[in-house]
Structure formats: structure tokens, C-alpha cells
Amino acid sequence: MIDQIVFFSMAALTIVSALVVVTHRNTVHSALFLGVCLAGVAGIFASLGADFLFAGQILIYVGDVAVLIMFV
């Protein structure tokens, strides 16, 4: 039961932040919400027990968003 609550809350966080990425006009805020979206995807991987995908998502994609923010 708690697994389903964690999964659906991470899914809702991911969907809402992805919609904010598309609709927001400020590029810095959009990049920050992209990081939240990718962290939500990592949380979904963690709740499903896919530890390698969780670590890869955090190390590669969320780190790339930090570089994107530096260039924006």
C-alpha cells in the first residue's frame, strides 16, 4: 500500500513539473523544474526497485540539468 502511494505521488510530481517546464516562460525556472521532473523519474525508479536506473538517472540527467542551469 505504501509503495503505491509513493509511486503515484512521484508520478504526480513528475507530470506536474513536466507541464511547468513546457508552460513557463523563464528559462532558469524551466531548467529547475526539469531537474525536479528528472528527480521524480528517479524516484519512480527507486520505488520500483530499479537501483541501477535510479543511480544512473541521478548521476547523469540531474547532473546535466545543473550544467544547463550554469549555461543559461
Predicted model as a PDB file, atoms N, CA, C, CB and O in Angstrom, pLDDT in the B-factor column:
MODEL        1                                                                  
ATOM      1  N   MET A   1       0.816  -1.192   0.000  1.00 84.00           N  
ATOM      2  CA  MET A   1       0.000   0.000   0.000  1.00 84.00           C  
ATOM      3  C   MET A   1       0.866   1.265   0.000  1.00 84.00           C  
ATOM      4  CB  MET A   1      -0.932  -0.007   1.203  1.00 84.00           C  
ATOM      5  O   MET A   1       0.600   2.205  -0.748  1.00 84.00           O  
ATOM      6  N   ILE A   2       1.899   1.280   0.840  1.00 84.00           N  
ATOM      7  CA  ILE A   2       2.772   2.451   0.889  1.00 84.00           C  
ATOM      8  C   ILE A   2       3.561   2.594  -0.405  1.00 84.00           C  
ATOM      9  CB  ILE A   2       3.726   2.358   2.081  1.00 84.00           C  
ATOM     10  O   ILE A   2       3.895   3.708  -0.808  1.00 84.00           O  
ATOM     11  N   ASP A   3       3.864   1.471  -1.059  1.00 84.00           N  
ATOM     12  CA  ASP A   3       4.575   1.527  -2.338  1.00 84.00           C  
ATOM     13  C   ASP A   3       3.740   2.226  -3.411  1.00 84.00           C  
ATOM     14  CB  ASP A   3       4.944   0.115  -2.800  1.00 84.00           C  
ATOM     15  O   ASP A   3       4.263   2.992  -4.220  1.00 84.00           O  
ATOM     16  N   GLN A   4       2.449   1.952  -3.403  1.00 89.00           N  
ATOM     17  CA  GLN A   4       1.577   2.593  -4.379  1.00 89.00           C  
ATOM     18  C   GLN A   4       1.449   4.090  -4.120  1.00 89.00           C  
ATOM     19  CB  GLN A   4       0.204   1.943  -4.360  1.00 89.00           C  
ATOM     20  O   GLN A   4       1.390   4.884  -5.059  1.00 89.00           O  
ATOM     21  N   ILE A   5       1.406   4.468  -2.860  1.00 90.00           N  
ATOM     22  CA  ILE A   5       1.309   5.891  -2.524  1.00 90.00           C  
ATOM     23  C   ILE A   5       2.565   6.627  -2.976  1.00 90.00           C  
ATOM     24  CB  ILE A   5       1.093   6.080  -1.006  1.00 90.00           C  
ATOM     25  O   ILE A   5       2.480   7.718  -3.539  1.00 90.00           O  
ATOM     26  N   VAL A   6       3.729   6.031  -2.729  1.00 88.00           N  
ATOM     27  CA  VAL A   6       4.997   6.645  -3.150  1.00 88.00           C  
ATOM     28  C   VAL A   6       5.064   6.727  -4.670  1.00 88.00           C  
ATOM     29  CB  VAL A   6       6.203   5.844  -2.604  1.00 88.00           C  
ATOM     30  O   VAL A   6       5.474   7.746  -5.224  1.00 88.00           O  
ATOM     31  N   PHE A   7       4.660   5.648  -5.342  1.00 89.00           N  
ATOM     32  CA  PHE A   7       4.711   5.629  -6.807  1.00 89.00           C  
ATOM     33  C   PHE A   7       3.814   6.705  -7.409  1.00 89.00           C  
ATOM     34  CB  PHE A   7       4.300   4.252  -7.335  1.00 89.00           C  
ATOM     35  O   PHE A   7       4.240   7.450  -8.291  1.00 89.00           O  
ATOM     36  N   PHE A   8       2.566   6.787  -6.932  1.00 92.00           N  
ATOM     37  CA  PHE A   8       1.640   7.748  -7.518  1.00 92.00           C  
ATOM     38  C   PHE A   8       1.986   9.186  -7.151  1.00 92.00           C  
ATOM     39  CB  PHE A   8       0.230   7.437  -7.080  1.00 92.00           C  
ATOM     40  O   PHE A   8       1.726  10.098  -7.936  1.00 92.00           O  
ATOM     41  N   SER A   9       2.565   9.404  -5.978  1.00 92.00           N  
ATOM     42  CA  SER A   9       2.982  10.767  -5.640  1.00 92.00           C  
ATOM     43  C   SER A   9       4.173  11.195  -6.498  1.00 92.00           C  
ATOM     44  CB  SER A   9       3.340  10.867  -4.140  1.00 92.00           C  
ATOM     45  O   SER A   9       4.243  12.346  -6.930  1.00 92.00           O  
ATOM     46  N   MET A  10       5.111  10.274  -6.748  1.00 91.00           N  
ATOM     47  CA  MET A  10       6.228  10.602  -7.641  1.00 91.00           C  
ATOM     48  C   MET A  10       5.750  10.810  -9.073  1.00 91.00           C  
ATOM     49  CB  MET A  10       7.285   9.496  -7.601  1.00 91.00           C  
ATOM     50  O   MET A  10       6.268  11.672  -9.784  1.00 91.00           O  
ATOM     51  N   ALA A  11       4.771  10.030  -9.494  1.00 93.00           N  
ATOM     52  CA  ALA A  11       4.230  10.199 -10.845  1.00 93.00           C  
ATOM     53  C   ALA A  11       3.529  11.546 -10.978  1.00 93.00           C  
ATOM     54  CB  ALA A  11       3.254   9.057 -11.185  1.00 93.00           C  
ATOM     55  O   ALA A  11       3.670  12.219 -11.999  1.00 93.00           O  
ATOM     56  N   ALA A  12       2.777  11.944  -9.960  1.00 95.00           N  
ATOM     57  CA  ALA A  12       2.106  13.247  -9.997  1.00 95.00           C  
ATOM     58  C   ALA A  12       3.119  14.382  -9.995  1.00 95.00           C  
ATOM     59  CB  ALA A  12       1.150  13.394  -8.807  1.00 95.00           C  
ATOM     60  O   ALA A  12       2.952  15.367 -10.715  1.00 95.00           O  
ATOM     61  N   LEU A  13       4.170  14.250  -9.186  1.00 93.00           N  
ATOM     62  CA  LEU A  13       5.228  15.260  -9.157  1.00 93.00           C  
ATOM     63  C   LEU A  13       5.898  15.381 -10.520  1.00 93.00           C  
ATOM     64  CB  LEU A  13       6.271  14.916  -8.082  1.00 93.00           C  
ATOM     65  O   LEU A  13       6.183  16.488 -10.979  1.00 93.00           O  
ATOM     66  N   THR A  14       6.146  14.266 -11.156  1.00 94.00           N  
ATOM     67  CA  THR A  14       6.796  14.265 -12.468  1.00 94.00           C  
ATOM     68  C   THR A  14       5.912  14.917 -13.528  1.00 94.00           C  
ATOM     69  CB  THR A  14       7.145  12.835 -12.888  1.00 94.00           C  
ATOM     70  O   THR A  14       6.393  15.712 -14.335  1.00 94.00           O  
ATOM     71  N   ILE A  15       4.649  14.590 -13.527  1.00 96.00           N  
ATOM     72  CA  ILE A  15       3.735  15.144 -14.537  1.00 96.00           C  
ATOM     73  C   ILE A  15       3.549  16.643 -14.348  1.00 96.00           C  
ATOM     74  CB  ILE A  15       2.374  14.438 -14.474  1.00 96.00           C  
ATOM     75  O   ILE A  15       3.574  17.401 -15.317  1.00 96.00           O  
ATOM     76  N   VAL A  16       3.362  17.068 -13.110  1.00 96.00           N  
ATOM     77  CA  VAL A  16       3.145  18.493 -12.852  1.00 96.00           C  
ATOM     78  C   VAL A  16       4.397  19.302 -13.196  1.00 96.00           C  
ATOM     79  CB  VAL A  16       2.752  18.719 -11.378  1.00 96.00           C  
ATOM     80  O   VAL A  16       4.302  20.362 -13.816  1.00 96.00           O  
ATOM     81  N   SER A  17       5.556  18.808 -12.798  1.00 95.00           N  
ATOM     82  CA  SER A  17       6.776  19.561 -13.105  1.00 95.00           C  
ATOM     83  C   SER A  17       7.076  19.554 -14.601  1.00 95.00           C  
ATOM     84  CB  SER A  17       7.965  18.981 -12.333  1.00 95.00           C  
ATOM     85  O   SER A  17       7.628  20.528 -15.112  1.00 95.00           O  
ATOM     86  N   ALA A  18       6.730  18.491 -15.316  1.00 95.00           N  
ATOM     87  CA  ALA A  18       6.919  18.475 -16.769  1.00 95.00           C  
ATOM     88  C   ALA A  18       5.999  19.486 -17.448  1.00 95.00           C  
ATOM     89  CB  ALA A  18       6.660  17.065 -17.331  1.00 95.00           C  
ATOM     90  O   ALA A  18       6.396  20.125 -18.422  1.00 95.00           O  
ATOM     91  N   LEU A  19       4.785  19.634 -16.946  1.00 96.00           N  
ATOM     92  CA  LEU A  19       3.888  20.642 -17.500  1.00 96.00           C  
ATOM     93  C   LEU A  19       4.399  22.049 -17.222  1.00 96.00           C  
ATOM     94  CB  LEU A  19       2.484  20.474 -16.929  1.00 96.00           C  
ATOM     95  O   LEU A  19       4.257  22.932 -18.067  1.00 96.00           O  
ATOM     96  N   VAL A  20       4.990  22.271 -16.056  1.00 94.00           N  
ATOM     97  CA  VAL A  20       5.550  23.581 -15.741  1.00 94.00           C  
ATOM     98  C   VAL A  20       6.753  23.876 -16.632  1.00 94.00           C  
ATOM     99  CB  VAL A  20       5.951  23.654 -14.259  1.00 94.00           C  
ATOM    100  O   VAL A  20       6.956  25.024 -17.029  1.00 94.00           O  
ATOM    101  N   VAL A  21       7.552  22.859 -16.953  1.00 93.00           N  
ATOM    102  CA  VAL A  21       8.704  23.051 -17.847  1.00 93.00           C  
ATOM    103  C   VAL A  21       8.235  23.566 -19.198  1.00 93.00           C  
ATOM    104  CB  VAL A  21       9.495  21.730 -18.023  1.00 93.00           C  
ATOM    105  O   VAL A  21       8.861  24.454 -19.777  1.00 93.00           O  
ATOM    106  N   VAL A  22       7.156  23.023 -19.694  1.00 94.00           N  
ATOM    107  CA  VAL A  22       6.683  23.397 -21.025  1.00 94.00           C  
ATOM    108  C   VAL A  22       5.998  24.761 -21.022  1.00 94.00           C  
ATOM    109  CB  VAL A  22       5.725  22.339 -21.557  1.00 94.00           C  
ATOM    110  O   VAL A  22       6.114  25.510 -21.992  1.00 94.00           O  
ATOM    111  N   THR A  23       5.292  25.091 -19.952  1.00 94.00           N  
ATOM    112  CA  THR A  23       4.474  26.297 -19.963  1.00 94.00           C  
ATOM    113  C   THR A  23       5.159  27.522 -19.365  1.00 94.00           C  
ATOM    114  CB  THR A  23       3.211  26.039 -19.229  1.00 94.00           C  
ATOM    115  O   THR A  23       4.659  28.633 -19.545  1.00 94.00           O  
ATOM    116  N   HIS A  24       6.270  27.369 -18.669  1.00 90.00           N  
ATOM    117  CA  HIS A  24       6.909  28.512 -18.013  1.00 90.00           C  
ATOM    118  C   HIS A  24       7.746  29.298 -19.005  1.00 90.00           C  
ATOM    119  CB  HIS A  24       7.781  28.046 -16.840  1.00 90.00           C  
ATOM    120  O   HIS A  24       8.378  28.722 -19.891  1.00 90.00           O  
ATOM    121  N   ARG A  25       7.748  30.622 -18.854  1.00 90.00           N  
ATOM    122  CA  ARG A  25       8.466  31.466 -19.798  1.00 90.00           C  
ATOM    123  C   ARG A  25       9.908  31.732 -19.389  1.00 90.00           C  
ATOM    124  CB  ARG A  25       7.746  32.768 -19.958  1.00 90.00           C  
ATOM    125  O   ARG A  25      10.748  31.996 -20.249  1.00 90.00           O  
ATOM    126  N   ASN A  26      10.213  31.669 -18.104  1.00 91.00           N  
ATOM    127  CA  ASN A  26      11.565  31.925 -17.617  1.00 91.00           C  
ATOM    128  C   ASN A  26      12.410  30.665 -17.801  1.00 91.00           C  
ATOM    129  CB  ASN A  26      11.546  32.366 -16.122  1.00 91.00           C  
ATOM    130  O   ASN A  26      12.035  29.587 -17.340  1.00 91.00           O  
ATOM    131  N   THR A  27      13.548  30.806 -18.476  1.00 87.00           N  
ATOM    132  CA  THR A  27      14.354  29.627 -18.793  1.00 87.00           C  
ATOM    133  C   THR A  27      15.034  29.030 -17.564  1.00 87.00           C  
ATOM    134  CB  THR A  27      15.400  29.983 -19.824  1.00 87.00           C  
ATOM    135  O   THR A  27      15.221  27.815 -17.498  1.00 87.00           O  
ATOM    136  N   VAL A  28      15.403  29.855 -16.597  1.00 87.00           N  
ATOM    137  CA  VAL A  28      16.048  29.325 -15.392  1.00 87.00           C  
ATOM    138  C   VAL A  28      15.052  28.510 -14.583  1.00 87.00           C  
ATOM    139  CB  VAL A  28      16.631  30.469 -14.532  1.00 87.00           C  
ATOM    140  O   VAL A  28      15.372  27.416 -14.117  1.00 87.00           O  
ATOM    141  N   HIS A  29      13.845  29.041 -14.414  1.00 90.00           N  
ATOM    142  CA  HIS A  29      12.826  28.291 -13.685  1.00 90.00           C  
ATOM    143  C   HIS A  29      12.443  27.017 -14.426  1.00 90.00           C  
ATOM    144  CB  HIS A  29      11.589  29.157 -13.460  1.00 90.00           C  
ATOM    145  O   HIS A  29      12.196  25.982 -13.808  1.00 90.00           O  
ATOM    146  N   SER A  30      12.396  27.097 -15.732  1.00 89.00           N  
ATOM    147  CA  SER A  30      12.084  25.915 -16.530  1.00 89.00           C  
ATOM    148  C   SER A  30      13.160  24.843 -16.362  1.00 89.00           C  
ATOM    149  CB  SER A  30      11.940  26.293 -18.010  1.00 89.00           C  
ATOM    150  O   SER A  30      12.842  23.658 -16.265  1.00 89.00           O  
ATOM    151  N   ALA A  31      14.423  25.248 -16.326  1.00 87.00           N  
ATOM    152  CA  ALA A  31      15.509  24.289 -16.123  1.00 87.00           C  
ATOM    153  C   ALA A  31      15.462  23.691 -14.722  1.00 87.00           C  
ATOM    154  CB  ALA A  31      16.864  24.959 -16.360  1.00 87.00           C  
ATOM    155  O   ALA A  31      15.754  22.508 -14.549  1.00 87.00           O  
ATOM    156  N   LEU A  32      15.102  24.485 -13.727  1.00 87.00           N  
ATOM    157  CA  LEU A  32      14.974  23.958 -12.367  1.00 87.00           C  
ATOM    158  C   LEU A  32      13.845  22.929 -12.274  1.00 87.00           C  
ATOM    159  CB  LEU A  32      14.724  25.103 -11.375  1.00 87.00           C  
ATOM    160  O   LEU A  32      13.997  21.887 -11.636  1.00 87.00           O  
ATOM    161  N   PHE A  33      12.724  23.226 -12.911  1.00 92.00           N  
ATOM    162  CA  PHE A  33      11.627  22.259 -12.903  1.00 92.00           C  
ATOM    163  C   PHE A  33      11.957  21.025 -13.732  1.00 92.00           C  
ATOM    164  CB  PHE A  33      10.352  22.905 -13.426  1.00 92.00           C  
ATOM    165  O   PHE A  33      11.414  19.951 -13.470  1.00 92.00           O  
ATOM    166  N   LEU A  34      12.833  21.152 -14.725  1.00 89.00           N  
ATOM    167  CA  LEU A  34      13.304  19.971 -15.454  1.00 89.00           C  
ATOM    168  C   LEU A  34      14.091  19.066 -14.517  1.00 89.00           C  
ATOM    169  CB  LEU A  34      14.175  20.381 -16.668  1.00 89.00           C  
ATOM    170  O   LEU A  34      13.968  17.843 -14.584  1.00 89.00           O  
ATOM    171  N   GLY A  35      14.900  19.661 -13.643  1.00 87.00           N  
ATOM    172  CA  GLY A  35      15.610  18.870 -12.636  1.00 87.00           C  
ATOM    173  C   GLY A  35      14.659  18.176 -11.684  1.00 87.00           C  
ATOM    174  O   GLY A  35      14.897  17.029 -11.304  1.00 87.00           O  
ATOM    175  N   VAL A  36      13.583  18.847 -11.290  1.00 91.00           N  
ATOM    176  CA  VAL A  36      12.580  18.230 -10.415  1.00 91.00           C  
ATOM    177  C   VAL A  36      11.887  17.085 -11.142  1.00 91.00           C  
ATOM    178  CB  VAL A  36      11.541  19.277  -9.946  1.00 91.00           C  
ATOM    179  O   VAL A  36      11.619  16.038 -10.552  1.00 91.00           O  
ATOM    180  N   CYS A  37      11.599  17.286 -12.422  1.00 92.00           N  
ATOM    181  CA  CYS A  37      10.957  16.236 -13.218  1.00 92.00           C  
ATOM    182  C   CYS A  37      11.834  14.997 -13.316  1.00 92.00           C  
ATOM    183  CB  CYS A  37      10.634  16.754 -14.618  1.00 92.00           C  
ATOM    184  O   CYS A  37      11.355  13.877 -13.138  1.00 92.00           O  
ATOM    185  N   LEU A  38      13.108  15.192 -13.598  1.00 90.00           N  
ATOM    186  CA  LEU A  38      14.014  14.049 -13.712  1.00 90.00           C  
ATOM    187  C   LEU A  38      14.278  13.400 -12.360  1.00 90.00           C  
ATOM    188  CB  LEU A  38      15.330  14.482 -14.342  1.00 90.00           C  
ATOM    189  O   LEU A  38      14.496  12.190 -12.287  1.00 90.00           O  
ATOM    190  N   ALA A  39      14.261  14.190 -11.288  1.00 90.00           N  
ATOM    191  CA  ALA A  39      14.375  13.601  -9.948  1.00 90.00           C  
ATOM    192  C   ALA A  39      13.125  12.789  -9.609  1.00 90.00           C  
ATOM    193  CB  ALA A  39      14.598  14.704  -8.888  1.00 90.00           C  
ATOM    194  O   ALA A  39      13.210  11.778  -8.910  1.00 90.00           O  
ATOM    195  N   GLY A  40      11.975  13.226 -10.098  1.00 92.00           N  
ATOM    196  CA  GLY A  40      10.750  12.445  -9.911  1.00 92.00           C  
ATOM    197  C   GLY A  40      10.797  11.119 -10.651  1.00 92.00           C  
ATOM    198  O   GLY A  40      10.323  10.102 -10.145  1.00 92.00           O  
ATOM    199  N   VAL A  41      11.364  11.131 -11.838  1.00 92.00           N  
ATOM    200  CA  VAL A  41      11.540   9.875 -12.586  1.00 92.00           C  
ATOM    201  C   VAL A  41      12.497   8.948 -11.828  1.00 92.00           C  
ATOM    202  CB  VAL A  41      12.081  10.158 -14.026  1.00 92.00           C  
ATOM    203  O   VAL A  41      12.293   7.735 -11.786  1.00 92.00           O  
ATOM    204  N   ALA A  42      13.529   9.524 -11.239  1.00 92.00           N  
ATOM    205  CA  ALA A  42      14.447   8.722 -10.426  1.00 92.00           C  
ATOM    206  C   ALA A  42      13.729   8.157  -9.215  1.00 92.00           C  
ATOM    207  CB  ALA A  42      15.654   9.560  -9.981  1.00 92.00           C  
ATOM    208  O   ALA A  42      13.988   7.021  -8.816  1.00 92.00           O  
ATOM    209  N   GLY A  43      12.834   8.931  -8.627  1.00 91.00           N  
ATOM    210  CA  GLY A  43      12.044   8.423  -7.504  1.00 91.00           C  
ATOM    211  C   GLY A  43      11.129   7.282  -7.918  1.00 91.00           C  
ATOM    212  O   GLY A  43      10.907   6.349  -7.146  1.00 91.00           O  
ATOM    213  N   ILE A  44      10.600   7.351  -9.127  1.00 93.00           N  
ATOM    214  CA  ILE A  44       9.777   6.246  -9.632  1.00 93.00           C  
ATOM    215  C   ILE A  44      10.631   4.990  -9.787  1.00 93.00           C  
ATOM    216  CB  ILE A  44       9.117   6.623 -10.987  1.00 93.00           C  
ATOM    217  O   ILE A  44      10.200   3.893  -9.430  1.00 93.00           O  
ATOM    218  N   PHE A  45      11.836   5.152 -10.319  1.00 92.00           N  
ATOM    219  CA  PHE A  45      12.731   4.004 -10.444  1.00 92.00           C  
ATOM    220  C   PHE A  45      13.075   3.423  -9.074  1.00 92.00           C  
ATOM    221  CB  PHE A  45      14.013   4.405 -11.184  1.00 92.00           C  
ATOM    222  O   PHE A  45      13.156   2.205  -8.919  1.00 92.00           O  
ATOM    223  N   ALA A  46      13.277   4.284  -8.087  1.00 91.00           N  
ATOM    224  CA  ALA A  46      13.604   3.811  -6.743  1.00 91.00           C  
ATOM    225  C   ALA A  46      12.429   3.073  -6.121  1.00 91.00           C  
ATOM    226  CB  ALA A  46      14.019   4.980  -5.851  1.00 91.00           C  
ATOM    227  O   ALA A  46      12.621   2.071  -5.433  1.00 91.00           O  
ATOM    228  N   SER A  47      11.217   3.557  -6.355  1.00 91.00           N  
ATOM    229  CA  SER A  47      10.055   2.885  -5.778  1.00 91.00           C  
ATOM    230  C   SER A  47       9.779   1.544  -6.446  1.00 91.00           C  
ATOM    231  CB  SER A  47       8.832   3.774  -5.889  1.00 91.00           C  
ATOM    232  O   SER A  47       9.160   0.665  -5.846  1.00 91.00           O  
ATOM    233  N   LEU A  48      10.234   1.383  -7.682  1.00 90.00           N  
ATOM    234  CA  LEU A  48      10.072   0.105  -8.371  1.00 90.00           C  
ATOM    235  C   LEU A  48      11.198  -0.878  -8.081  1.00 90.00           C  
ATOM    236  CB  LEU A  48       9.981   0.335  -9.852  1.00 90.00           C  
ATOM    237  O   LEU A  48      11.130  -2.039  -8.486  1.00 90.00           O  
ATOM    238  N   GLY A  49      12.233  -0.419  -7.382  1.00 90.00           N  
ATOM    239  CA  GLY A  49      13.337  -1.307  -7.023  1.00 90.00           C  
ATOM    240  C   GLY A  49      14.421  -1.393  -8.081  1.00 90.00           C  
ATOM    241  O   GLY A  49      15.257  -2.296  -8.032  1.00 90.00           O  
ATOM    242  N   ALA A  50      14.426  -0.479  -9.033  1.00 90.00           N  
ATOM    243  CA  ALA A  50      15.452  -0.465 -10.080  1.00 90.00           C  
ATOM    244  C   ALA A  50      16.584   0.451  -9.626  1.00 90.00           C  
ATOM    245  CB  ALA A  50      14.861   0.009 -11.458  1.00 90.00           C  
ATOM    246  O   ALA A  50      16.634   1.622 -10.001  1.00 90.00           O  
ATOM    247  N   ASP A  51      17.483  -0.087  -8.822  1.00 89.00           N  
ATOM    248  CA  ASP A  51      18.527   0.730  -8.202  1.00 89.00           C  
ATOM    249  C   ASP A  51      19.525   1.271  -9.208  1.00 89.00           C  
ATOM    250  CB  ASP A  51      19.255  -0.073  -7.159  1.00 89.00           C  
ATOM    251  O   ASP A  51      19.979   2.408  -9.074  1.00 89.00           O  
ATOM    252  N   PHE A  52      19.876   0.481 -10.213  1.00 93.00           N  
ATOM    253  CA  PHE A  52      20.845   0.944 -11.209  1.00 93.00           C  
ATOM    254  C   PHE A  52      20.280   2.103 -12.018  1.00 93.00           C  
ATOM    255  CB  PHE A  52      21.247  -0.204 -12.145  1.00 93.00           C  
ATOM    256  O   PHE A  52      20.981   3.083 -12.270  1.00 93.00           O  
ATOM    257  N   LEU A  53      19.020   2.001 -12.426  1.00 90.00           N  
ATOM    258  CA  LEU A  53      18.406   3.082 -13.183  1.00 90.00           C  
ATOM    259  C   LEU A  53      18.226   4.327 -12.324  1.00 90.00           C  
ATOM    260  CB  LEU A  53      17.065   2.637 -13.746  1.00 90.00           C  
ATOM    261  O   LEU A  53      18.351   5.449 -12.816  1.00 90.00           O  
ATOM    262  N   PHE A  54      17.931   4.129 -11.044  1.00 92.00           N  
ATOM    263  CA  PHE A  54      17.825   5.249 -10.115  1.00 92.00           C  
ATOM    264  C   PHE A  54      19.148   6.001 -10.023  1.00 92.00           C  
ATOM    265  CB  PHE A  54      17.396   4.757  -8.726  1.00 92.00           C  
ATOM    266  O   PHE A  54      19.177   7.227 -10.125  1.00 92.00           O  
ATOM    267  N   ALA A  55      20.239   5.270  -9.831  1.00 91.00           N  
ATOM    268  CA  ALA A  55      21.558   5.902  -9.708  1.00 91.00           C  
ATOM    269  C   ALA A  55      21.978   6.555 -11.022  1.00 91.00           C  
ATOM    270  CB  ALA A  55      22.612   4.867  -9.275  1.00 91.00           C  
ATOM    271  O   ALA A  55      22.547   7.647 -11.020  1.00 91.00           O  
ATOM    272  N   GLY A  56      21.702   5.896 -12.132  1.00 89.00           N  
ATOM    273  CA  GLY A  56      22.039   6.477 -13.433  1.00 89.00           C  
ATOM    274  C   GLY A  56      21.246   7.738 -13.716  1.00 89.00           C  
ATOM    275  O   GLY A  56      21.778   8.696 -14.276  1.00 89.00           O  
ATOM    276  N   GLN A  57      19.984   7.744 -13.335  1.00 87.00           N  
ATOM    277  CA  GLN A  57      19.145   8.926 -13.536  1.00 87.00           C  
ATOM    278  C   GLN A  57      19.672  10.102 -12.722  1.00 87.00           C  
ATOM    279  CB  GLN A  57      17.685   8.625 -13.153  1.00 87.00           C  
ATOM    280  O   GLN A  57      19.744  11.223 -13.225  1.00 87.00           O  
ATOM    281  N   ILE A  58      20.035   9.856 -11.487  1.00 88.00           N  
ATOM    282  CA  ILE A  58      20.543  10.931 -10.640  1.00 88.00           C  
ATOM    283  C   ILE A  58      21.895  11.427 -11.153  1.00 88.00           C  
ATOM    284  CB  ILE A  58      20.667  10.455  -9.182  1.00 88.00           C  
ATOM    285  O   ILE A  58      22.095  12.633 -11.297  1.00 88.00           O  
ATOM    286  N   LEU A  59      22.811  10.520 -11.426  1.00 88.00           N  
ATOM    287  CA  LEU A  59      24.168  10.925 -11.795  1.00 88.00           C  
ATOM    288  C   LEU A  59      24.238  11.615 -13.153  1.00 88.00           C  
ATOM    289  CB  LEU A  59      25.073   9.723 -11.799  1.00 88.00           C  
ATOM    290  O   LEU A  59      24.927  12.623 -13.306  1.00 88.00           O  
ATOM    291  N   ILE A  60      23.534  11.078 -14.126  1.00 87.00           N  
ATOM    292  CA  ILE A  60      23.676  11.593 -15.487  1.00 87.00           C  
ATOM    293  C   ILE A  60      22.722  12.753 -15.757  1.00 87.00           C  
ATOM    294  CB  ILE A  60      23.433  10.481 -16.497  1.00 87.00           C  
ATOM    295  O   ILE A  60      23.168  13.851 -16.089  1.00 87.00           O  
ATOM    296  N   TYR A  61      21.419  12.525 -15.618  1.00 82.00           N  
ATOM    297  CA  TYR A  61      20.463  13.515 -16.094  1.00 82.00           C  
ATOM    298  C   TYR A  61      20.324  14.701 -15.166  1.00 82.00           C  
ATOM    299  CB  TYR A  61      19.130  12.881 -16.287  1.00 82.00           C  
ATOM    300  O   TYR A  61      20.275  15.838 -15.635  1.00 82.00           O  
ATOM    301  N   VAL A  62      20.258  14.476 -13.860  1.00 73.00           N  
ATOM    302  CA  VAL A  62      20.123  15.606 -12.950  1.00 73.00           C  
ATOM    303  C   VAL A  62      21.420  16.413 -12.922  1.00 73.00           C  
ATOM    304  CB  VAL A  62      19.755  15.121 -11.530  1.00 73.00           C  
ATOM    305  O   VAL A  62      21.377  17.632 -12.754  1.00 73.00           O  
ATOM    306  N   GLY A  63      22.565  15.762 -13.083  1.00 77.00           N  
ATOM    307  CA  GLY A  63      23.826  16.489 -13.209  1.00 77.00           C  
ATOM    308  C   GLY A  63      23.885  17.319 -14.466  1.00 77.00           C  
ATOM    309  O   GLY A  63      24.447  18.414 -14.460  1.00 77.00           O  
ATOM    310  N   ASP A  64      23.311  16.812 -15.554  1.00 81.00           N  
ATOM    311  CA  ASP A  64      23.269  17.581 -16.798  1.00 81.00           C  
ATOM    312  C   ASP A  64      22.377  18.813 -16.681  1.00 81.00           C  
ATOM    313  CB  ASP A  64      22.783  16.702 -17.938  1.00 81.00           C  
ATOM    314  O   ASP A  64      22.646  19.835 -17.310  1.00 81.00           O  
ATOM    315  N   VAL A  65      21.330  18.723 -15.890  1.00 79.00           N  
ATOM    316  CA  VAL A  65      20.477  19.884 -15.682  1.00 79.00           C  
ATOM    317  C   VAL A  65      21.245  20.966 -14.927  1.00 79.00           C  
ATOM    318  CB  VAL A  65      19.197  19.490 -14.916  1.00 79.00           C  
ATOM    319  O   VAL A  65      21.053  22.154 -15.186  1.00 79.00           O  
ATOM    320  N   ALA A  66      22.106  20.571 -14.002  1.00 77.00           N  
ATOM    321  CA  ALA A  66      22.937  21.547 -13.292  1.00 77.00           C  
ATOM    322  C   ALA A  66      23.857  22.271 -14.269  1.00 77.00           C  
ATOM    323  CB  ALA A  66      23.768  20.857 -12.187  1.00 77.00           C  
ATOM    324  O   ALA A  66      24.048  23.481 -14.153  1.00 77.00           O  
ATOM    325  N   VAL A  67      24.424  21.556 -15.221  1.00 83.00           N  
ATOM    326  CA  VAL A  67      25.257  22.184 -16.250  1.00 83.00           C  
ATOM    327  C   VAL A  67      24.419  23.088 -17.135  1.00 83.00           C  
ATOM    328  CB  VAL A  67      25.966  21.121 -17.101  1.00 83.00           C  
ATOM    329  O   VAL A  67      24.876  24.161 -17.527  1.00 83.00           O  
ATOM    330  N   LEU A  68      23.198  22.674 -17.457  1.00 78.00           N  
ATOM    331  CA  LEU A  68      22.305  23.501 -18.256  1.00 78.00           C  
ATOM    332  C   LEU A  68      21.987  24.811 -17.552  1.00 78.00           C  
ATOM    333  CB  LEU A  68      21.020  22.749 -18.560  1.00 78.00           C  
ATOM    334  O   LEU A  68      21.937  25.860 -18.194  1.00 78.00           O  
ATOM    335  N   ILE A  69      21.774  24.765 -16.251  1.00 78.00           N  
ATOM    336  CA  ILE A  69      21.494  25.974 -15.486  1.00 78.00           C  
ATOM    337  C   ILE A  69      22.707  26.897 -15.509  1.00 78.00           C  
ATOM    338  CB  ILE A  69      21.106  25.625 -14.033  1.00 78.00           C  
ATOM    339  O   ILE A  69      22.554  28.116 -15.594  1.00 78.00           O  
ATOM    340  N   MET A  70      23.902  26.335 -15.436  1.00 79.00           N  
ATOM    341  CA  MET A  70      25.106  27.184 -15.472  1.00 79.00           C  
ATOM    342  C   MET A  70      25.221  27.916 -16.807  1.00 79.00           C  
ATOM    343  CB  MET A  70      26.372  26.337 -15.227  1.00 79.00           C  
ATOM    344  O   MET A  70      25.639  29.073 -16.832  1.00 79.00           O  
ATOM    345  N   PHE A  71      24.862  27.275 -17.911  1.00 82.00           N  
ATOM    346  CA  PHE A  71      24.955  27.916 -19.223  1.00 82.00           C  
ATOM    347  C   PHE A  71      23.803  28.850 -19.520  1.00 82.00           C  
ATOM    348  CB  PHE A  71      25.028  26.878 -20.289  1.00 82.00           C  
ATOM    349  O   PHE A  71      23.939  29.755 -20.343  1.00 82.00           O  
ATOM    350  N   VAL A  72      22.677  28.651 -18.870  1.00 72.00           N  
ATOM    351  CA  VAL A  72      21.529  29.549 -19.094  1.00 72.00           C  
ATOM    352  C   VAL A  72      21.808  30.856 -18.386  1.00 72.00           C  
ATOM    353  CB  VAL A  72      20.186  28.916 -18.585  1.00 72.00           C  
ATOM    354  O   VAL A  72      20.985  31.770 -18.431  1.00 72.00           O  
TER     355      VAL A  72                                                      
ENDMDL                                                                          
END                                                                             
